Amino acid sequence: MMMMKAEKDPYADVYEVVETRFPVRPIKVILLKNTDDYGRRGQIVTVKDAVAARTELLLSGMAVYATEENLAKHADILIDEKNRYSSETVANWMPLLSRRVVPITMYLHSEWTLRPFHVKVGLRKLGVEIPVDAIEIPEKEIRGGADSLEKLHRKEFIATITINGKDKVPLRCLIHHWSRDQAENEKLKTVGWMHKFHEPVFEEDRERLRLMKRAEFGKKAANFKSCKNDLQKFVEWKQSRADVLQKM
């Protein structure tokens, strides 16, 4: 930033501010902690937003510059980038996909058993196409029907998809019942369901689900009356999860 005398101003002591922004080069860093947006501990990543790299990673101790000295110092934790992801596209999609909640919609008044194609349909609703043979569901069987509303409605479980036969992504899946009866269906609906905190189908998955990523609250979701308590829960969860990741 510099001061320049205004050309057509009759007063000699009046100046205009001319601000010049110089392009900021990307920064290459070594991650020392697991992060949601940049990668896992030991990865060498190039962050295009240099300001974010400094404020979110370097100053917080989450990463260090990838200098020759630091590469030698942290050689024991470095991850081989060639074996990291099957493609750059996968590397970009995995953080986004792992934050989504996959809706598993089941008819209330019929017996059903969870199958991989139910997850496929849920992913399709999110605009993602995955072949059935690339989807893994829990080994424990999940069965439902009219008598399972209280047991399974709005309950979460974990499914896993494999991309390019190599990259595995755990997904948060949420069971939702529907009915052909309009009045009954209205009672089953929940506004902002993707941002709410739900109980797990299997108790042994509770901690793993708690540590899985979540989508940030957008302005629209934050204004939902039914999500006000969940917004506070999200803030507390985010800090709690960050504390856990720092220790990993």
C-alpha positions in Angstrom: 0.0 0.0 0.0 1.3 3.5 -0.8 0.2 7.1 -0.8 -0.1 9.1 -4.1 -0.9 12.7 -4.6 -4.3 13.2 -6.2 -3.7 14.5 -9.7 -6.6 16.9 -10.1 -7.0 18.0 -6.6 -6.2 21.7 -6.0 -5.0 21.1 -2.5 -1.4 19.9 -2.3 -1.9 18.1 1.0 -4.7 15.8 -0.2 -3.7 12.3 -1.2 -5.4 9.2 -2.4 -4.6 5.7 -1.2 -3.5 3.3 -3.9 -3.5 -0.4 -2.8 -1.5 -2.9 -4.7 -2.0 -6.6 -4.1 0.8 -8.9 -5.0 0.0 -12.5 -5.9 0.5 -14.9 -3.0 2.3 -18.1 -3.9 1.0 -21.5 -2.7 2.8 -22.9 0.3 4.0 -26.5 0.7 3.7 -27.9 4.2 4.1 -31.1 6.2 1.0 -31.9 8.3 1.9 -32.8 11.8 -1.7 -33.5 12.9 -4.8 -35.0 11.2 -7.0 -32.4 9.6 -10.4 -32.4 7.9 -9.6 -30.0 5.1 -6.0 -30.6 4.3 -5.2 -34.3 5.0 -3.6 -36.7 7.4 -0.6 -36.5 9.6 2.6 -37.1 7.6 1.2 -35.8 4.3 3.0 -33.2 2.3 0.4 -30.9 0.8 0.4 -27.7 -1.2 -2.0 -25.1 0.1 -3.1 -22.6 -2.5 -4.5 -20.2 0.1 -1.2 -19.0 1.7 -3.1 -16.9 4.3 -5.1 -19.9 5.4 -2.0 -22.1 5.5 -0.3 -19.7 7.9 -3.3 -19.0 10.2 -4.9 -22.5 10.2 -1.9 -24.7 10.0 1.5 -23.1 10.7 0.6 -20.7 13.5 -1.5 -23.4 15.3 1.3 -26.0 15.1 -0.7 -28.3 12.8 2.0 -28.1 10.1 5.5 -26.9 9.3 7.1 -25.7 6.1 8.2 -28.5 3.8 11.9 -27.5 3.9 14.8 -30.0 3.4 15.5 -29.6 7.1 11.9 -30.4 8.2 11.6 -33.2 5.6 14.6 -34.9 7.3 13.4 -34.1 10.8 9.9 -35.6 10.2 11.0 -38.4 7.8 9.5 -41.1 10.2 5.9 -39.8 9.7 5.9 -38.9 6.0 3.4 -40.6 3.8 4.3 -41.8 0.3 2.1 -39.6 -1.9 2.2 -42.1 -4.7 0.3 -44.6 -2.5 -2.1 -42.1 -1.0 -5.0 -41.8 -3.5 -5.8 -43.4 -6.8 -6.3 -40.1 -8.5 -6.3 -36.3 -7.8 -10.1 -36.3 -8.4 -10.6 -38.8 -5.6 -8.3 -36.7 -3.3 -10.6 -33.7 -3.9 -13.9 -35.6 -3.5 -13.1 -37.6 -0.4 -13.2 -34.7 2.1 -16.5 -33.5 0.6 -18.2 -36.9 0.4 -17.2 -37.9 3.9 -19.1 -34.9 5.3 -22.4 -35.8 3.7 -25.3 -37.7 5.4 -26.6 -40.4 3.1 -30.5 -40.7 3.5 -31.7 -44.3 3.6 -35.4 -44.1 3.0 -37.5 -47.1 4.0 -41.3 -47.7 3.7 -42.8 -47.9 7.2 -45.5 -50.5 6.6 -43.4 -53.3 5.0 -40.7 -55.6 6.2 -37.2 -54.7 4.9 -33.6 -55.7 5.3 -30.8 -53.3 4.5 -28.9 -54.1 1.4 -26.0 -52.2 -0.5 -28.5 -51.0 -3.1 -30.3 -49.0 -0.5 -27.1 -47.0 0.1 -26.6 -46.7 -3.7 -30.1 -45.1 -3.9 -29.3 -42.7 -1.1 -26.0 -41.7 -2.7 -27.9 -41.1 -6.0 -30.1 -38.6 -4.1 -26.8 -36.7 -3.3 -25.8 -36.8 -7.0 -23.2 -39.5 -6.5 -23.2 -42.7 -8.6 -21.4 -45.7 -7.0 -21.7 -49.3 -8.2 -23.3 -51.7 -5.7 -20.3 -54.0 -5.5 -18.2 -51.0 -4.2 -20.5 -50.5 -1.2 -20.0 -52.3 2.1 -22.8 -52.2 4.8 -22.5 -53.4 8.4 -21.9 -57.1 9.0 -24.7 -57.1 11.5 -28.1 -57.3 9.8 -30.4 -54.3 10.0 -34.0 -55.2 9.6 -37.1 -53.0 9.9 -40.8 -52.6 9.4 -43.9 -51.2 11.2 -42.7 -52.3 14.6 -39.2 -50.8 14.2 -40.1 -47.2 14.0 -38.9 -46.3 17.5 -35.9 -48.6 17.2 -34.5 -47.5 13.8 -36.2 -44.2 12.7 -33.6 -41.4 12.5 -30.8 -43.8 13.6 -27.3 -43.7 12.1 -25.0 -46.5 10.8 -21.7 -46.5 8.9 -21.3 -47.8 5.3 -18.1 -47.8 3.4 -17.5 -47.2 -0.3 -14.4 -48.2 -2.3 -13.4 -45.9 -5.1 -11.2 -47.2 -8.0 -10.7 -50.4 -6.0 -8.4 -48.7 -3.6 -9.7 -45.6 -1.7 -12.2 -46.4 1.1 -14.5 -43.7 2.4 -16.7 -44.2 5.5 -20.2 -42.7 5.1 -22.6 -41.6 7.8 -26.0 -43.1 6.8 -29.3 -42.1 8.3 -32.4 -44.3 8.2 -35.6 -42.4 7.5 -39.1 -44.0 7.3 -41.9 -42.7 5.0 -45.6 -43.5 4.6 -48.2 -43.2 1.9 -50.5 -41.6 4.4 -49.9 -37.9 4.2 -50.7 -37.1 7.8 -48.5 -39.9 9.0 -45.7 -38.9 6.7 -45.7 -35.3 8.0 -45.1 -36.7 11.5 -42.1 -38.6 10.2 -40.5 -35.5 8.6 -37.7 -33.6 10.4 -36.5 -30.2 9.1 -32.7 -30.0 9.0 -32.2 -33.7 9.6 -28.8 -33.7 8.0 -27.5 -31.3 10.7 -29.1 -33.0 13.7 -27.3 -35.3 16.1 -28.8 -38.8 16.0 -28.4 -42.0 17.9 -26.5 -44.9 16.4 -28.1 -48.2 15.3 -25.2 -50.1 16.9 -23.9 -48.8 20.2 -20.3 -49.9 19.3 -20.3 -47.4 16.5 -21.1 -44.4 18.7 -17.5 -43.2 19.2 -16.6 -43.7 15.5 -19.7 -41.8 14.4 -18.8 -39.0 16.8 -15.4 -38.6 15.3 -16.6 -38.7 11.7 -16.7 -35.4 9.8 -19.9 -33.2 9.6 -20.9 -30.5 7.2 -20.7 -27.0 8.5 -24.0 -25.2 9.4 -25.0 -22.9 6.5 -27.0 -19.6 7.1 -30.2 -21.3 6.1 -29.8 -24.2 8.4 -28.7 -22.0 11.3 -32.0 -20.0 11.0 -34.2 -23.1 11.3 -36.0 -23.0 14.7 -35.7 -26.8 14.9 -31.8 -26.5 14.5 -31.0 -23.9 17.1 -30.0 -26.4 19.8 -28.1 -28.5 17.2 -26.1 -25.4 16.2 -24.8 -25.1 19.8 -24.2 -28.9 19.9 -22.2 -28.6 16.6 -20.0 -25.9 18.1 -19.3 -28.0 21.2 -18.8 -31.1 19.1 -16.4 -29.4 16.7 -14.1 -28.2 19.6 -14.3 -31.6 21.3 -13.4 -33.4 18.1 -10.5 -31.0 17.4 -9.1 -31.8 20.8 -9.2 -35.5 20.1 -7.6 -35.1 16.7 -4.8 -33.0 18.2 -3.8 -35.9 20.4 -3.9 -38.5 17.6 
